[in-house]
Amino acid sequence: MATMRAARVARPNAEFELVTREIPVPGPGQVQLKVAACGICHSDRFVTTAAFAGLELPRVPGHEVAGVVTAVGPGVTPWTVGERVGVGWHGGHCFTCDSCRVGDFVTCRNEQITGISYDGGYAEYMVARAEALARIPDGLTDIEAAPLLCAGITTFNALRNSPARPGDLVAVHGLGGLGHLGVQFARKLGFRTVAIARGADKRALAEQLGAAVYIDSATEDPARALSRMGGARVILATAPSASAIESVLGGLGIGGQLLLVAAAAESIRVSPLAFIMPRRSLQAWPSGHARDSEDTLRFSELTGVRAMIEEFPLARVNEAFARMESGRARFRVVLTMADRAS
């Protein structure tokens, strides 16, 4: 019996258990992957805290997965053994609900979520739905590709579907795991990019990532600063703090849009008049499907957008997860499977 290592959550708020289990075999419509790298995302806390509706423990998390196809199940035609592929948050769809019928797969009423609906990439092998896989271009390593399959697709997809056009003023609020990618994507998409974060020490990083202007929210009101520049066409909110998001709303220009990708735990207080009179809007964006992932990966390959990454072997999964939770990681944590011979 062929076996593999996997890091699973057996009980809410418990440490990961590194277990040995049989390598899963793909069923109809499924593909088996040998995992090379898997990013650790803040959303994996939905698994460790058992906070996601319908989640069943034990579960192997991980939805920023890069690897290679090692077997295909019955009825799978698009994929062949040896192809480099990735799978993100969107883990599959039903093809028959109203959203799927118009191609809006990420809002499928029966959406599968990688690492929540089924075991994910904190393992040496996994099985995924065939329609959830994205091809990884040759110009990206597995470690580079992994965080682009969640943090990358979320920020890129949100910005490219926003009302902003090249030359428009776009502000990225926050310089963490999402924000440091958002600044890069905004610059490469041709926007006049403003980075907003707290502390003078982040200015050099913001400029390195491509920001034309840096606003230190510790010393300057970001809404006033944006207003002096004519107001932002889009503010991409990546910092998961309701009060911080509220502090930038006044910096939207006429017809400006607050683009929300940060999952703040608290409610955001919005004045209707502040939105009605200048025709402002609020839009949220939930990642994307496999084709969106491929677009993100190709755009990143072509333009040089890369996540800043800290690597940990699977055996140190608890240390790696704690590093992510601490907020001190710069900026994405990625598990690798290369610490043991295949």
C-alpha positions in Angstrom: 0.0 0.0 0.0 1.5 3.4 -1.1 1.4 5.9 1.7 1.9 9.7 2.1 2.3 12.2 4.9 -0.5 14.7 5.6 -1.2 17.4 8.2 -4.7 17.2 9.4 -6.9 19.1 11.9 -8.7 16.5 14.1 -10.3 18.8 16.7 -11.2 22.5 16.8 -8.3 24.7 17.9 -5.9 21.8 18.2 -2.4 21.6 16.7 -1.9 19.9 13.3 -1.3 16.1 13.4 1.2 14.8 11.0 -0.2 11.4 9.9 0.7 8.7 7.5 -2.2 7.6 5.3 -2.9 5.8 2.0 -2.5 7.9 -1.1 -6.0 8.8 -2.4 -7.2 7.4 -5.7 -9.1 9.7 -8.0 -12.7 8.8 -8.8 -14.9 9.9 -11.8 -14.1 13.5 -12.7 -11.2 13.7 -10.3 -7.4 14.1 -10.7 -4.7 13.0 -8.4 -1.9 15.5 -7.7 1.6 15.1 -6.2 1.8 18.3 -4.2 5.0 20.3 -4.5 4.0 23.4 -2.5 1.0 24.7 -0.7 0.5 28.2 0.7 -0.9 28.8 4.1 -3.7 31.3 4.0 -5.5 33.1 6.8 -8.7 31.5 5.5 -7.3 28.1 6.6 -8.4 29.2 10.1 -11.9 28.3 9.0 -10.6 24.7 9.3 -8.5 24.9 12.4 -11.4 26.6 14.3 -14.1 24.5 12.7 -15.9 27.7 11.9 -17.0 27.0 8.3 -20.6 25.7 8.0 -20.8 22.1 7.0 -17.1 21.4 7.7 -16.3 17.9 8.8 -13.2 17.0 10.9 -10.7 15.6 10.6 -9.7 17.6 7.5 -6.5 18.4 5.7 -6.5 22.1 4.8 -4.8 23.9 2.0 -6.2 25.8 -1.0 -3.0 27.3 -2.6 -1.8 24.1 -4.1 0.9 23.6 -6.8 1.9 20.2 -8.1 1.9 17.7 -10.9 -0.8 15.4 -12.2 0.0 11.8 -11.2 -3.3 10.0 -12.1 -6.7 10.8 -13.7 -10.0 9.3 -12.9 -12.7 8.0 -15.3 -14.2 10.6 -17.6 -11.3 13.1 -17.2 -10.2 14.4 -20.6 -8.5 17.8 -20.2 -5.6 16.6 -18.0 -2.7 14.1 -18.5 -0.1 12.7 -16.2 2.9 14.9 -15.9 1.2 18.3 -16.3 2.0 21.0 -13.8 -1.2 22.3 -12.2 -2.6 24.2 -9.3 -5.9 24.4 -7.4 -7.1 27.4 -5.4 -10.1 28.2 -3.1 -12.6 27.3 -5.8 -12.6 23.5 -5.7 -15.3 22.7 -8.2 -18.9 23.5 -9.2 -22.1 21.7 -10.2 -22.5 23.0 -13.8 -26.3 23.1 -13.4 -27.3 25.9 -11.0 -28.3 29.3 -12.3 -24.8 30.7 -11.7 -23.1 27.9 -13.5 -25.5 28.1 -16.4 -24.1 31.6 -17.1 -20.5 30.7 -16.4 -20.3 32.4 -13.0 -18.8 29.3 -11.4 -17.3 30.9 -8.3 -20.8 31.8 -7.1 -22.1 28.2 -7.7 -24.8 27.3 -5.2 -23.1 24.0 -4.7 -19.5 25.2 -4.8 -16.8 22.9 -3.5 -14.0 24.5 -1.5 -10.5 23.0 -1.6 -9.3 22.0 1.9 -12.8 22.4 3.3 -15.2 20.4 1.2 -12.5 17.8 0.6 -8.9 17.4 1.8 -6.4 20.0 0.5 -2.8 20.5 -0.1 -1.2 20.2 3.4 -0.2 16.7 2.1 2.2 15.0 -0.3 -0.7 13.9 -2.5 -4.3 15.0 -2.9 -7.3 14.5 -5.2 -9.1 17.4 -6.7 -12.1 18.0 -9.1 -10.9 18.2 -12.7 -12.7 21.5 -13.4 -10.9 23.2 -10.5 -7.4 22.8 -11.9 -5.3 25.6 -13.5 -2.2 25.1 -15.6 1.0 26.5 -14.2 3.2 28.3 -16.8 6.9 27.2 -17.1 8.1 30.7 -16.0 6.8 30.2 -12.4 8.2 27.8 -9.9 5.8 25.8 -7.7 6.6 27.8 -4.7 6.0 31.1 -6.6 2.8 29.8 -8.1 1.2 28.6 -4.8 0.2 31.9 -3.2 -0.9 33.3 -6.5 -3.7 30.7 -6.4 -5.5 32.6 -3.6 -3.9 35.9 -2.6 -2.9 36.5 -6.2 -6.1 35.6 -7.9 -8.2 37.5 -5.4 -6.4 40.8 -5.8 -5.8 40.5 -9.6 -9.3 39.4 -10.4 -10.8 42.2 -8.3 -8.7 44.9 -9.9 -9.2 43.7 -13.5 -12.9 43.6 -13.0 -13.1 47.0 -11.3 -14.1 50.3 -13.1 -10.5 51.6 -13.0 -8.7 52.0 -16.3 -5.1 52.6 -17.0 -4.0 56.0 -15.7 -6.7 56.1 -13.0 -5.8 56.7 -9.3 -6.1 53.4 -7.5 -5.2 53.0 -3.8 -4.3 49.7 -2.1 -5.1 49.8 1.6 -2.8 47.5 3.5 0.6 46.0 2.7 0.2 42.5 4.0 -0.2 39.2 2.2 -2.9 40.5 -0.1 -1.8 44.1 -0.3 1.8 43.6 -1.3 0.5 41.7 -4.3 -2.3 44.2 -4.9 0.2 47.1 -5.2 2.2 45.1 -7.8 -0.9 44.2 -9.8 -2.2 47.7 -9.7 1.1 49.1 -11.1 1.4 46.5 -13.8 -2.2 47.1 -14.9 -1.3 50.7 -15.5 -2.9 52.4 -12.6 -1.5 55.4 -10.7 -0.9 53.4 -7.6 -1.1 54.6 -4.0 -0.2 52.4 -1.1 -1.7 53.0 2.3 -0.3 51.4 5.4 0.7 52.3 9.0 4.3 53.4 9.7 7.1 55.2 7.9 9.1 52.0 7.8 6.8 50.6 5.1 7.5 53.5 2.6 10.5 51.8 1.0 8.7 48.6 0.5 5.7 50.3 -1.0 7.9 52.1 -3.5 9.8 48.9 -4.2 6.5 47.2 -5.1 5.6 49.9 -7.5 3.6 52.5 -5.6 3.9 56.0 -6.9 2.7 57.5 -3.6 2.8 56.2 -0.1 0.4 57.4 2.6 1.4 56.7 6.2 -1.9 56.4 8.0 -0.2 56.8 11.4 0.7 60.4 10.6 -1.7 61.5 7.9 -5.5 61.1 7.2 -5.6 58.8 4.2 -9.0 60.0 3.0 -7.8 63.7 3.0 -4.6 62.7 1.3 -6.5 60.9 -1.5 -8.9 63.8 -1.9 -6.1 66.2 -2.4 -5.0 64.0 -5.3 -8.5 64.2 -6.8 -10.0 61.1 -5.2 -9.4 57.5 -6.0 -11.3 55.7 -8.7 -10.9 52.5 -6.7 -9.7 51.7 -3.2 -8.7 48.0 -2.8 -9.3 47.2 0.8 -6.9 44.4 1.9 -6.5 45.2 5.6 -9.0 43.1 7.7 -10.0 46.0 10.0 -13.4 47.6 9.8 -12.2 50.9 11.4 -9.3 51.1 9.1 -11.5 50.5 6.1 -13.9 53.2 7.3 -11.0 55.7 7.5 -10.4 55.6 3.8 -13.9 55.9 2.5 -13.8 59.6 2.2 -10.9 59.3 -0.2 -13.0 57.9 -3.0 -13.6 60.3 -6.0 -16.8 60.9 -7.9 -18.1 57.5 -9.0 -15.3 55.8 -6.9 -15.6 52.2 -5.7 -14.5 50.6 -2.5 -13.3 47.2 -3.6 -13.4 44.8 -0.6 -11.3 41.7 -0.5 -10.4 41.8 3.3 -12.7 39.6 5.5 -13.0 42.0 8.4 -14.8 40.4 11.4 -16.6 43.6 12.4 -19.3 45.4 10.5 -18.4 48.4 8.4 -20.3 51.6 9.1 -21.2 53.5 6.0 -23.0 56.8 5.7 -25.6 56.5 2.9 -25.2 60.2 2.0 -21.5 59.9 1.6 -22.1 57.3 -1.1 -25.3 58.7 -2.7 -24.2 62.2 -3.5 -20.9 61.4 -5.2 -22.3 58.1 -6.8 -19.8 55.9 -4.9 -20.2 52.2 -4.6 -19.0 49.2 -2.6 -18.1 46.0 -4.3 -16.7 42.8 -2.9 -14.8 40.1 -4.8 -14.5 36.4 -3.9 -11.4 34.9 -5.5 -12.2 33.2 -8.9 -12.5 30.0 -10.8 -9.8 27.9 -12.5 -9.6 30.0 -15.7 -9.2 33.2 -13.5 -6.3 31.4 -11.8 -4.6 30.7 -15.1 -5.0 34.3 -16.1 -3.4 35.4 -12.8 -0.5 33.0 -13.2 0.2 34.0 -16.8 -0.1 37.7 -16.0 2.4 37.2 -13.1 4.8 35.3 -15.3 4.8 38.0 -18.0 5.0 41.0 -15.7 7.2 39.7 -12.9 4.6 40.0 -10.1 5.8 37.7 -7.3 4.7 37.1 -3.7 7.3 37.6 -0.9 7.5 34.1 0.6 8.7 32.3 3.7 9.2 28.5 3.1 8.7 25.7 5.6 8.8 22.0 5.2 5.6 20.0 5.8 7.1 18.6 9.0 7.1 22.1 10.5 3.5 22.8 9.7 2.6 24.0 13.2 5.5 26.4 13.3 4.6 27.6 9.8 0.9 28.2 10.7 1.8 30.1 13.9 4.1 32.3 11.8 1.2 33.1 9.5 -1.1 33.8 12.5 1.4 36.1 14.2 1.2 38.6 11.3 5.0 38.8 11.2 5.5 36.7 8.0 6.8 38.6 5.0 4.3 38.0 3.5 3.1 34.6 2.4 4.0 31.3 4.1 4.4 28.3 1.8 4.8 24.6 2.8 7.1 22.5 0.7 7.1 18.7 0.3 10.8 18.4 -0.6 12.1 17.6 2.9 11.7 13.9 2.2 12.7 11.8 -0.8 9.8 10.8 -3.1 
